[in-house]
Amino acid sequence: MTRRVFISYQHEDQMKAKGFNLMRYNEKLDLRFTGRHLLDPVKSNDDAYISRKIREQITNTSATVVLIGDKTHQSDWVPKEVAWSLGKNPPNGIVGIRLSDDVKLPQELIDCGAEILDWFKPEDVREFGDAIERAASTTRRLINVIPNTSSSCSR
């Protein structure tokens, strides 16, 4: 199944986000998704406008992949993107991908119990597609079993 995936990242990790989006074309990876993202920054300083553009991209997605770089835990936008992903109906499953082994995890990913994989481990890269599917599927099942799960997260 091809999932629609929102890609969340700190601006300094923009090239990694573009690389992640291109991974779906790698025939050696079982990673099928349609990327929804703002890989090219919104040309505005208006937070309300930027928020609206991000939420438009999150609409109709089933999973959010958070790329975790050196400064992601300090981002003002990543926590909002996670909250918007979890707050929609049905909520998105959340997957975190650490870009290096010494990054600090954003508290939001810890709080919601998101599955965390490592970009720098080939065995994890081969799991990206399965992790996205697990996150999206688990969230869909939970929403049918537990009412008002919009603030929870899949694992």
Disulfide bonds with the S-S distance in Angstrom:
none
